[in-house]
Amino acid sequence: MKQKPILLVEDNPDDVELTRIAFAEAKIANELVVVADGAEALDYLYARGAHADRDIDDLPSIVLLDLNLPKVDGREVLQVIRGDARTKSLPVVVLTTSTERFDVEASYALGVNSYIQKPVDFEQFVWAVKQVGLYWLVLNHPREGE
């Protein structure tokens, strides 16, 4: 069975590279699809714009979502994902630098599966991303048909 990709919605190139390193170290072989803003994330998920040739039914295994994004912020992306029957049960993990209580509460109110503050230390960042990947891609058992 083909492994589903991971959608990383991240505008910081350094964090993208650290995520790639973490997944490589954890031997997570899923393709990492990277989009740099919320609008492109929605285009990818709903197969429109530059991603119109993608099969809309081929959803990623997980979305790693930054909150502070250009064009459409992460909270708006999460709201759209949870408001659509096709994507409402798609696992979404917020991975952000924000420690604001409002961001945490708003994310959970919008239906995020997990909220993780990005560690600033390189080793801790890599460790955290590895754990996220291992949990959602190896240990977690999704519902039938997902």
Backbone as CSV, one residue per row, in Angstrom:
resi,resn,N_x,N_y,N_z,CA_x,CA_y,CA_z,C_x,C_y,C_z
1,MET,0.826,-1.183,0.000,0.000,0.000,0.000,0.875,1.253,0.000
2,LYS,0.513,2.219,-0.834,1.270,3.451,-0.968,1.146,4.289,0.303
3,GLN,2.281,4.807,0.771,2.256,5.667,1.950,1.703,7.033,1.579
4,LYS,0.845,7.547,2.426,0.291,8.870,2.196,1.333,9.930,2.545
5,PRO,1.308,11.042,1.836,2.275,12.106,2.146,1.935,12.809,3.459
6,ILE,2.870,13.596,3.925,2.701,14.479,5.074,2.651,15.889,4.499
7,LEU,1.661,16.670,4.900,1.588,18.057,4.447,2.154,18.950,5.538
8,LEU,3.254,19.629,5.224,3.876,20.579,6.140,3.543,21.985,5.655
9,VAL,2.826,22.730,6.470,2.448,24.102,6.133,3.327,25.011,6.984
10,GLU,4.397,25.504,6.364,5.445,26.214,7.112,6.111,27.247,6.200
11,ASP,6.218,28.477,6.681,6.829,29.537,5.880,8.285,29.797,6.233
12,ASN,8.820,29.129,7.238,10.215,29.320,7.627,11.070,28.208,7.018
13,PRO,11.944,28.552,6.056,12.768,27.528,5.390,13.645,26.731,6.365
14,ASP,14.112,27.374,7.438,14.943,26.661,8.415,14.138,25.575,9.127
15,ASP,12.887,25.877,9.488,12.040,24.884,10.143,11.660,23.755,9.184
16,VAL,11.508,24.086,7.915,11.251,23.048,6.907,12.436,22.087,6.855
17,GLU,13.644,22.632,6.813,14.833,21.775,6.729,14.997,20.936,7.994
18,LEU,14.746,21.517,9.165,14.836,20.749,10.414,13.806,19.620,10.440
19,THR,12.635,19.873,9.896,11.601,18.836,9.843,12.048,17.702,8.924
20,ARG,12.636,18.052,7.781,13.168,17.025,6.865,14.230,16.174,7.573
21,ILE,15.123,16.818,8.298,16.185,16.111,9.028,15.573,15.174,10.063
22,ALA,14.603,15.676,10.817,13.972,14.866,11.865,13.311,13.636,11.281
23,PHE,12.561,13.794,10.179,11.892,12.648,9.568,12.902,11.666,8.995
24,ALA,13.991,12.169,8.433,15.037,11.277,7.902,15.661,10.478,9.044
25,GLU,15.959,11.141,10.165,16.544,10.449,11.319,15.599,9.412,11.897
26,ALA,14.288,9.691,11.830,13.296,8.752,12.346,12.939,7.680,11.319
27,LYS,13.562,7.763,10.144,13.331,6.812,9.046,11.864,6.809,8.606
28,ILE,11.258,7.993,8.616,9.900,8.156,8.126,10.000,8.425,6.630
29,ALA,9.489,7.495,5.850,9.685,7.545,4.401,8.576,8.262,3.647
30,ASN,7.518,8.669,4.340,6.428,9.371,3.665,6.961,10.629,2.987
31,GLU,6.445,10.909,1.802,6.825,12.139,1.108,6.402,13.333,1.958
32,LEU,7.277,14.329,2.048,6.958,15.553,2.765,6.603,16.620,1.734
33,VAL,5.319,16.974,1.675,4.848,18.023,0.777,4.867,19.315,1.581
34,VAL,5.594,20.317,1.074,5.748,21.570,1.799,5.045,22.695,1.050
35,VAL,4.213,23.422,1.769,3.601,24.638,1.234,3.916,25.764,2.210
36,ALA,4.092,26.984,1.685,4.608,28.073,2.500,3.551,29.043,3.026
37,ASP,2.291,28.819,2.687,1.250,29.708,3.217,-0.076,28.962,3.294
38,GLY,-1.008,29.559,4.017,-2.298,28.914,4.228,-3.124,28.762,2.970
39,ALA,-3.021,29.720,2.066,-3.783,29.628,0.812,-3.326,28.430,-0.011
40,GLU,-2.020,28.224,-0.081,-1.518,27.072,-0.841,-1.861,25.757,-0.148
41,ALA,-1.910,25.765,1.178,-2.311,24.558,1.907,-3.729,24.159,1.513
42,LEU,-4.625,25.139,1.464,-6.007,24.850,1.077,-6.089,24.435,-0.392
43,ASP,-5.283,25.062,-1.253,-5.244,24.648,-2.665,-4.791,23.198,-2.780
44,TYR,-3.788,22.819,-2.002,-3.302,21.436,-2.037,-4.403,20.475,-1.562
45,LEU,-4.980,20.766,-0.416,-5.981,19.859,0.150,-7.211,19.705,-0.738
46,TYR,-7.609,20.780,-1.384,-8.838,20.749,-2.184,-8.570,20.721,-3.692
47,ALA,-7.323,20.365,-4.062,-6.934,20.144,-5.464,-7.392,21.281,-6.380
48,ARG,-6.901,22.455,-6.072,-7.223,23.610,-6.905,-5.963,24.442,-7.133
49,GLY,-6.047,25.418,-8.016,-4.891,26.257,-8.312,-3.743,25.428,-8.853
50,ALA,-2.554,25.649,-8.313,-1.356,24.926,-8.755,-1.445,23.422,-8.489
51,HIS,-2.388,23.004,-7.656,-2.533,21.592,-7.296,-3.794,20.964,-7.899
52,ALA,-4.332,21.589,-8.933,-5.584,21.123,-9.540,-5.454,19.733,-10.163
53,ASP,-4.242,19.324,-10.506,-4.043,18.005,-11.115,-3.959,16.880,-10.076
54,ARG,-3.961,17.232,-8.792,-3.884,16.251,-7.705,-5.247,15.611,-7.479
55,ASP,-5.256,14.345,-7.089,-6.500,13.651,-6.764,-7.003,14.157,-5.413
56,ILE,-8.147,14.798,-5.401,-8.697,15.400,-4.179,-8.963,14.362,-3.088
57,ASP,-9.171,13.104,-3.490,-9.427,12.043,-2.509,-8.152,11.487,-1.889
58,ASP,-6.998,11.884,-2.412,-5.711,11.405,-1.905,-5.204,12.386,-0.851
59,LEU,-5.799,12.332,0.340,-5.437,13.256,1.412,-4.129,12.835,2.081
60,PRO,-3.431,13.788,2.675,-2.206,13.434,3.401,-2.527,12.625,4.657
61,SER,-1.525,11.968,5.201,-1.714,11.205,6.431,-1.876,12.139,7.624
62,ILE,-1.253,13.316,7.548,-1.286,14.297,8.632,-0.935,15.661,8.058
63,VAL,-1.445,16.693,8.702,-1.076,18.066,8.365,-0.335,18.640,9.566
64,LEU,0.889,19.109,9.325,1.651,19.829,10.341,1.494,21.300,10.001
65,LEU,0.843,22.048,10.868,0.369,23.385,10.549,0.955,24.450,11.458
66,ASP,1.662,25.393,10.857,2.099,26.576,11.592,0.892,27.508,11.709
67,LEU,0.852,28.343,12.721,-0.281,29.263,12.873,-0.061,30.592,12.166
68,ASN,1.133,31.139,12.297,1.415,32.469,11.777,1.946,32.366,10.355
69,LEU,0.997,32.350,9.421,1.316,32.139,8.011,0.898,33.343,7.181
70,PRO,1.573,33.547,6.043,1.109,34.592,5.126,-0.173,34.163,4.407
71,LYS,-0.868,35.127,3.863,-2.096,34.977,3.065,-3.277,34.506,3.902
72,VAL,-3.281,33.251,4.332,-4.347,32.707,5.174,-3.663,32.094,6.397
73,ASP,-4.027,32.566,7.598,-3.313,32.045,8.774,-3.770,30.637,9.147
74,GLY,-3.010,30.016,10.023,-3.256,28.622,10.376,-4.608,28.366,11.003
75,ARG,-5.107,29.326,11.789,-6.423,29.152,12.402,-7.512,29.084,11.339
76,GLU,-7.388,29.919,10.318,-8.365,29.892,9.220,-8.272,28.584,8.439
77,VAL,-7.050,28.102,8.213,-6.864,26.821,7.522,-7.542,25.712,8.320
78,LEU,-7.307,25.688,9.610,-7.908,24.675,10.479,-9.429,24.748,10.448
79,GLN,-9.962,25.950,10.449,-11.410,26.128,10.411,-11.996,25.557,9.118
80,VAL,-11.329,25.786,7.990,-11.804,25.250,6.710,-11.714,23.724,6.713
81,ILE,-10.595,23.189,7.201,-10.415,21.735,7.239,-11.526,21.080,8.062
82,ARG,-11.802,21.618,9.242,-12.803,21.017,10.120,-14.231,21.264,9.635
83,GLY,-14.427,22.268,8.787,-15.753,22.573,8.287,-16.149,21.810,7.034
84,ASP,-15.259,20.992,6.503,-15.524,20.247,5.271,-15.587,18.758,5.590
85,ALA,-16.654,18.106,5.166,-16.851,16.678,5.461,-15.693,15.821,4.950
86,ARG,-15.052,16.235,3.859,-13.960,15.437,3.287,-12.715,15.456,4.157
87,THR,-12.518,16.531,4.920,-11.272,16.694,5.669,-11.475,16.828,7.179
88,LYS,-12.700,16.760,7.646,-12.947,17.055,9.061,-12.244,16.108,10.022
89,SER,-11.952,14.877,9.595,-11.254,13.955,10.505,-9.765,13.800,10.168
90,LEU,-9.270,14.629,9.255,-7.847,14.612,8.896,-7.016,15.038,10.114
91,PRO,-6.026,14.253,10.529,-5.210,14.659,11.677,-4.435,15.946,11.386
92,VAL,-4.582,16.917,12.280,-3.878,18.193,12.165,-3.150,18.455,13.474
93,VAL,-1.849,18.689,13.348,-1.024,19.029,14.500,-0.484,20.432,14.278
94,VAL,-0.799,21.335,15.205,-0.223,22.672,15.145,1.197,22.585,15.677
95,LEU,2.117,23.110,14.898,3.533,23.151,15.256,3.960,24.603,15.082
96,THR,4.053,25.337,16.188,4.226,26.785,16.116,5.126,27.289,17.231
97,THR,5.611,28.511,17.081,6.419,29.130,18.131,5.553,29.779,19.194
98,SER,4.282,29.984,18.905,3.398,30.711,19.825,3.114,29.919,21.094
99,THR,3.233,30.627,22.215,2.844,30.061,23.507,1.641,30.814,24.070
100,GLU,1.060,31.674,23.248,-0.088,32.468,23.688,-1.255,31.550,24.042
101,ARG,-1.823,31.749,25.215,-2.947,30.929,25.671,-4.108,30.991,24.673
102,PHE,-4.319,32.177,24.084,-5.386,32.332,23.093,-5.183,31.385,21.914
103,ASP,-3.937,31.297,21.412,-3.656,30.427,20.269,-3.908,28.963,20.606
104,VAL,-3.493,28.556,21.785,-3.705,27.173,22.215,-5.205,26.879,22.306
105,GLU,-5.924,27.726,23.013,-7.367,27.519,23.209,-8.131,27.589,21.887
106,ALA,-7.796,28.573,21.050,-8.479,28.718,19.760,-8.228,27.499,18.879
107,SER,-7.006,26.995,18.896,-6.676,25.821,18.073,-7.485,24.606,18.504
108,TYR,-7.554,24.369,19.801,-8.346,23.227,20.279,-9.842,23.434,20.030
109,ALA,-10.311,24.657,20.175,-11.725,24.944,19.910,-12.066,24.690,18.444
110,LEU,-11.088,24.893,17.562,-11.292,24.658,16.132,-11.081,23.195,15.738
111,GLY,-10.653,22.360,16.684,-10.562,20.932,16.418,-9.191,20.379,16.109
112,VAL,-8.130,21.078,16.495,-6.792,20.540,16.264,-6.608,19.267,17.091
113,ASN,-5.836,18.330,16.571,-5.582,17.084,17.299,-4.503,17.243,18.358
114,SER,-3.548,18.139,18.097,-2.447,18.336,19.031,-1.845,19.712,18.789
115,TYR,-1.308,20.313,19.843,-0.689,21.642,19.758,0.699,21.519,20.355
116,ILE,1.705,21.788,19.550,3.086,21.644,20.001,3.837,22.953,19.754
117,GLN,4.477,23.457,20.800,5.321,24.630,20.637,6.665,24.164,20.077
118,LYS,7.113,24.816,19.020,8.401,24.471,18.418,9.524,24.807,19.391
119,PRO,10.325,23.835,19.737,11.500,24.146,20.555,12.486,24.995,19.754
120,VAL,13.184,25.894,20.420,14.161,26.727,19.717,15.502,26.021,19.576
121,ASP,15.782,25.082,20.440,17.020,24.311,20.381,16.941,23.285,19.248
122,PHE,18.007,23.193,18.448,18.040,22.294,17.295,17.716,20.855,17.682
123,GLU,18.417,20.312,18.652,18.223,18.912,19.044,16.808,18.660,19.559
124,GLN,16.292,19.594,20.352,14.940,19.437,20.882,13.894,19.541,19.780
125,PHE,14.136,20.423,18.796,13.209,20.544,17.674,13.162,19.238,16.896
126,VAL,14.328,18.707,16.576,14.400,17.448,15.834,13.725,16.330,16.625
127,TRP,13.980,16.255,17.923,13.359,15.229,18.765,11.839,15.358,18.737
128,ALA,11.321,16.583,18.897,9.871,16.798,18.934,9.216,16.387,17.618
129,VAL,9.801,16.782,16.500,9.224,16.444,15.195,9.285,14.934,14.969
130,LYS,10.363,14.303,15.385,10.454,12.838,15.280,9.316,12.168,16.032
131,GLN,9.066,12.644,17.256,8.013,12.053,18.082,6.644,12.226,17.428
132,VAL,6.393,13.392,16.862,5.132,13.644,16.169,4.971,12.655,15.021
133,GLY,6.012,12.529,14.201,5.959,11.609,13.074,5.762,10.168,13.502
134,LEU,6.511,9.741,14.487,6.393,8.351,14.939,5.016,8.063,15.513
135,TYR,4.474,8.996,16.296,3.158,8.766,16.873,2.089,8.687,15.777
136,TRP,1.997,9.711,14.937,0.898,9.785,13.970,1.040,8.805,12.817
137,LEU,2.272,8.427,12.478,2.463,7.561,11.305,2.729,6.102,11.663
138,VAL,3.152,5.840,12.891,3.479,4.460,13.273,2.551,3.947,14.373
139,LEU,2.410,4.685,15.444,1.651,4.199,16.599,0.146,4.410,16.489
140,ASN,-0.270,5.524,15.943,-1.693,5.852,15.865,-2.407,4.945,14.861
141,HIS,-3.608,4.517,15.228,-4.433,3.727,14.319,-5.595,4.594,13.853
142,PRO,-5.566,5.040,12.589,-6.663,5.869,12.094,-7.946,5.064,11.923
143,ARG,-9.052,5.776,11.790,-10.329,5.119,11.537,-10.289,4.423,10.182
144,GLU,-11.135,3.427,10.024,-11.222,2.725,8.742,-11.492,3.701,7.615
145,GLY,-10.816,3.511,6.508,-11.024,4.335,5.324,-10.221,5.610,5.308
146,GLU,-9.430,5.871,6.347,-8.628,7.102,6.367,-7.202,6.788,6.008
